Amino acid sequence: MILAGENRYRAFDYLKRETVPGFILNPTAKEAVKITHLDNEVRDRGWWAAYQSIEQYIQADPNLTQRQVAIELKMDLEKVNRAIRLLPLLNAEARGLIVRNTNNSNKEIRGISEIAASRLALLGPGSALKPGVKAAGAETQKLWPYPPIPPETQDLVRRALEVAIDQELTEAGVKGLVGWVQDGHKPEDYGSGSQGADKPAPKKEKYKREYKQVPVNRIRVNQIWTFDPIQPDEIERKALSMKITGFVKEIMVRTLLDEERTADPDHDFEIFDGVETFEAAKRLAMPLLQAIVFFDLDEWEAIGLLNIISRVTRCSTWIDIYEGIEKLLKINPKDTVAEAALKFEEDPALANKIFPVMALFNKSTRKAIAQSIYKCHEGRTDNGGYRFVQELSIPLIRLGKISKDLVETQKTVEEVVNVAIENEMGEEDIEELVDWVLQGNAASDFYIKEA
């Protein structure tokens, strides 16, 4: 049974080869899932491949909790939670739709995104408990087998999924579709114009807005951010940066509509962009924030506006940020790397490891790394895929001793980075590649060394 290397196997079969080089293992069921998952992650098979790994893993050990699954598969806990909520609702036909229509990797980006698909979980029966959480006086709720889901519910989810894929809906669009279905309408009628009779939403040519300061304590957070909250360490770094530099980025809010203000008299505004700044401001007890205030927008219009902004705004890569740190240290040579990193909201410990490597990057290397990240983004929207992230640069520090000539060293590092990006290498693979080059070999020969 192939755990990794299906494409290589098929290539050998196509060439009519009788044998193929391989490692023969004897893993447990859980170990087999880990091996396949790691291969899929390195080659970026997309979010659905990760969901399949989660499902196979809990089938191999039903006694696991969500947190244990996340730790053992090295995934974000929220991703595991989204998978556990959605998977039971998907019948064979729905799964086939995802397989045929979805591929969110750096090789091709199409179909429904993970977050958009996860919104369909709201069409399920719901539960007061998350899977794996123990109720009072009850045994721990196991992740597998899934709780029984009525076939009609699964079919409803399948129909909604088909509409979402056909109409190429974003996360906001799927949330609108779910609300439409929950109001008793057929998924197939969504977007046909019939919902206009129930929810008139005239299209605005221009958004009425004003640039002003707003009270922090009168702002609430849009639910799209409460669904996937910012991590506390990110907020802490943001607060430290704001305190050190005195620079506070403007936020974007909308005024609450009359009915919303009646239901929520404690707030006047809802933030939909700049949430990390808002949370940091609360931590620093700041009374006011500079904001672009939009009037007469409902929640979905605000989310739609954010999507538009995200698609046309250039993403900032870690290379951009670290070049900013370089410039700051030239201006303020007394600053440490850690102090400069905090001003850019970067992890100071990680910056201390990575910053020495920056001297080994020439302009071409920096451009190649940035391009590996750009191709995974459309504006500020992260579409997934392989990118040369900060941690992958750490092993390259060992190449600093390969030549006394810095230009020669930089050229070697450039070749190594290009091979790593072209072959979508992980940290361990890059370590091996560095060893190979330090032995006097060309980086480009790394994958033909066996021959």
N, C-alpha and C positions, 0 to 999 in steps of 0.2 A: 504494500500500500504506500503510495507516494505521499510524503508529508510536506516536502518542499521540492520544487524543480519540475513541476508538471510541464511547463513550456519546453524545458530542455529535453524531457522525455519524449514529448510529441515531435520535437525536431529530429531526434535520433530515429524515431519510428518512421517519420516522413522520408528520411534518407535511407531507409531499409537496413539500418544497422542492427546487428543481432544482440549487441550488448551496449550498456551505457555505464560510465563510471558512477559510483554512488557509495554512500555510507549506509551500512546496514545496522539499524538500531533495534532495540527491543524495549520501547518505552511503555509506560502505563498509559491508560486512556487519557489522563490529565496531561501527562508529559507530551503526548502526541499532539494534543490541542495547542499546547504552548509552542511547540516547534513550528506548526503550521501558521499559528498566529504571528509569530515573530517574522517568518518569511513574508507573510502578507503585509505586515506593517512596513518592513524595509522596502518592499516593492510598491507599497501604497495601493492596495487593491480597493480601497474605498471603505466607506462606513459600513456597508452591508456585510462585507467580509468580517469586520470586527464584531458585528452583532452575531454572526454565525459562530464565531469563536466563543463568545459569551454563552450562547445556547449550548454548544457542545461541552463546554467546561462544566456548567451546572448539571448537565445530564451525567457527566462522569462522576460528579460528587454533589449530590443534592443537598448536603448538609452545610454547604458554604453560605456565608452571608454576602451581601453585595460588596461590602468593604473588602472582604477576603478575595473575592473575584477581581476587584479593581487592583489590589496590591499584587496578586499573583500574575495577572496578565499585563501589569504595568499600564493600566488605563486610568482615566479620570473617573472618579466615583459617579459624577453626574451622567457620564456616558453609559455606564452600567445601569444606572437607574432608568434612563430613557429606554434602553434596550429591554429591560425586564417589564416595563409598562407596555411597550408596543408589541413585542413578539407574540404574546398569547392571543392577540387580536388578529393576527395575520394567518389566513388559511393558505392552502397551497397555491391558489390562483393569485392571491395578493403577493405572495413571495415571488411567484413567477414574474409578475409585473415589475417588481423592483429589480430582479436580476436582469430582465430584458431591457430595462429603460434607465438604469442608474449606473453611473461610473464616475465617481468624484475622485479622480486622481490627477496627477500632473500630466499624464498621457492624454487624457480626455476628460472633459467636465460636462456632464449632461445629466438629465433626469432630476429627480427630487432630492433635495439635500437632507442630511440627517435630522437637523433641527425642524425642518418643515414636516418631514414624515412623523417625527415624534409628537407633533401637535394632534395627530389623529388618535392618539391614546385617550384623548378627552371624550371620544365617542364610545369608550368602553364602559363597563358597569361601575368602575371606580371602587375605591376602598378607603376606609379611614386609616388603614395600616399600609405601610410600604412593605413589599415582599421582604422576608427575612427579619421582620420586626416582631417581637414577641408581645402578644396581647396579655392583659392581666388574666392569670389563671389558665392560660392556654400554652400549648407547646409552640416552639418557634415555628413560624410560618416558613415552609421550605420554598426555595426558588423553583424546584422541580419536583414533581410534575406541575405544570401550570394549572391554576384554577380553571374549572370548566367555563367556557365562554359560549353563549348561545350561538348557533350557526347563523341566525339572522343578524346578530351583532357583527360577526366576522364578515358577513356579506356586505353589510352597510359600510364597514371600514374599507373593504375591497373596492366598492363603488366610489367612495370618496377619494381613495388613492388614485383610481383611474382618472377621475376628473382633475385631480391635482397635477398628475403627470401630463395629461392632454393639454391643460391650460398653462403648463409650466409655471405653477404658482410658487411664489416665494414663501418664507415663513409667515409673513403678515397675511398673504393671500390664503394660506391653509387655515390660519386662525379664523379668518372671515368665513371660509367654507364650513368649518366646524360649527361656528355660531349659527350659520344658516341652517345646517342640518339639525342642530339642537333645537331650533325654533320650529321644527316639524316639516321642513321642506325636503325635497328630493335632492341628493347631491348633483344629479344630472342637470337640474335646472339652474345651478349656480353659474353666474356669468352670462345667462341667456337674456338678461334684461328684466326677467320677471320679478327679481328681488327688488327692483326699483319701486314697485308699488307699495312694498312694506317699509323699505328703508330708502327714501329719496335722499340722494347725495349728489347735489349739483356739483359739477366740476368747476373748480376755481381757476381762473387764468393766473391770478397772482395771490400770493399769501400776504396778508396784512401783518406787519411785524414792527417791532420797536426795540431799540437797543437801550437797556436800562438795568439798574441794580434791583435785585429782588431779595426779599428776606429768606434766608436759608430754612428757617423753621416753618415756612408756609409752602414748601415744595414737597411733593411726593414723587415717588419713582414709578415710571411706566412699567406695566406688568411684564413686558418683554425682558426687562432687566431683572425683575424679581424671579423670573423663571430660571435664569442662569446668572446668579449674582457674581460680582467681582470678588476675587479672593482677598482675604484680610491682609496678606503680605503686600499685595499690589497697592492697596489703599494706604498701608503704612509707608511704603516708599514714596507714594504720591504726596502724602502729608509732609514727610521729611523734606522732599524737594521743594514744595511750596514754602515751607518755613525757611529753608536755607536761601533760596533764590528770590523770594518775594514775588515770583511770577505765578499768577493764577489764570489758567485758561478760561475763556468764557464758556458758558454752557448754553444749551438750547432748551427752552421750555415752551409749553403751550398753556394758555389760560384755561382753567376748567370751565366747562359749559355750565349753564344755570342748573340743570338737573344734577350734574356731578357735584357742584358746590353745595347743593341742598343735602345730598347724601353724605358729603364729606366736608363739613364746615371747618375742619382744622387746616385745610389746605386751599390755596388759590391757584397753584401752578403744578404742572406735571412735567418732570424732566425726561427727555428722550435722547439727549446726547450730552456727554460729559459727566456721566454718573460717577466716574472715579474722582473727578474734581469735587463733586457735590459731597461724596462720602468723606473725602479728606477734609473738606471745609467743616463738616460737622465735627470731625475729630479735633480740629484746631479751634473749635468754638467760634468760627467766623460768623458774624451776623448777616452779612450781605454777600452776594455773588453777582458779577457782571453777567448779563444774559441777553441772548436774542430771544425776545418774547413773541410768540406767534399767537394771533387771535383767531377765534372762531374755527379752530381745528378740532376734529374729534380724534379719538385715540388712533384709529386706523389711518387717518390722513397723516398724522404725525409720524407713525411708523413708516408709511410710504415715503414721506419726505426724507426720513433718515436713510432709507434704502437708496434713494436717488443720490443723496450726498455721498454715501459710501461707495457708490459705483463710479463716481467721477473724481474722487479724491485719491491722490497717489499714496500708497502705503509707505510707511517709513520702515526701512530695514535696520537690522542690528548694525550693519556696516555704517549706515548713515549716522546712527547714534554714537557709535564708537569713534567715528571721525570727528563728531562734535566734542567728545571727551578729549581727543587729541588737541583740538584747537583751544579748548578751555585750559588745558595744562600748559600750553605755550603762553597763554595770556597770564595765567596764575601758576607759575612754576612751583610755588610753595605748597599748593594743594597736593594731596595724595590721590592716587587713582580711585580709591574708595570714596573720598570726598567728592571728586568730580563725578563719579558714577551716580551718587545719590542725587546730584543736581539734575541728572537726566532720568531719574526714577529707575535706575538699573540696580541689579543685585550687586553690592560692593564686593562680596566674596568671589562671585563669578567673574567680575570685571578684573580682579587681581590676577586671575588665571589666564584670561583671554587677552588682556591688553598687551603683554609682551609679544604675542604672536602678530599683532598688527604691524610691527616693524618688518615682518617677513612678507607682507602683502604689497605687491606693486599695484599699479592702477588697473591692470588687466585682471588680476586676481580679485580685487575688490569689486570690479564690475561683474565678473562671472558669478560671484557669491550673491550680489544684489539681484542679478537677473534670475537666479534660481528661486528667489523669494517672490519677485515680481510676477513670474509666470503662474504662481499659485494664488494670486490675488486679482480681483477685479475691483480697482479702487481700494477701499478699506474692507471689502468683503473677502474673507479667507475661504477659498474654495478647496483647501486641502492640497495634498501632493507633496512630493519630495522637495525639500529646500535645505540648503547648507546652513544649519543653525549654529549658534554660538558654540555649543558644546563640542561640535565636530571639529572645531579649529584647535582645541586644546592639544591633541597629539602632535600637531605640526611644530610645536615649540622645539621638539627634538631635532628638527631639520636645521635649526639655527647654527649648528656646528658643522654642517656638511662642507662649507667653504668659508675661507677668510674674506672672500669677495662678496659683499652684500648683494650686489646685482645678480651674481651667479646663484646665490642662495634663493633670492626671490624668484628667479626663473624656475628653479627646481620646485619650489613651493607652488608656483602657478601650475606646473604640470601635474603635480599631485592633486591639487584642488580640482582641476579639470577632469581628471580620471575619476575622482570621487563623485563629482556631480553627474558625469555621464553614466556612471554605473550605479548611482543612487546608493552609495555606500553608507553604512552605519559606523559608529565609533570604533567597534572592534575591527571591522574591515579596514578602516583608515589606519589603525595601529599597525596592522599587518603590512599595509602598503608602505608606511613609513619605514618599517623594518627592512622591507624589500629594497627600498631606495638607499637606505643607509649602508646596505651591503654592496652598493655600487651598481645596482641595476636601474634601468630606465623605468619610470612610472608607467609608461604606455605598454610595457611588456608584462605587467603584473598578471593579466588574465591569460597569457600564453606561456607562463613559466613552466607549466606541466609538460607542454609539448617540447 
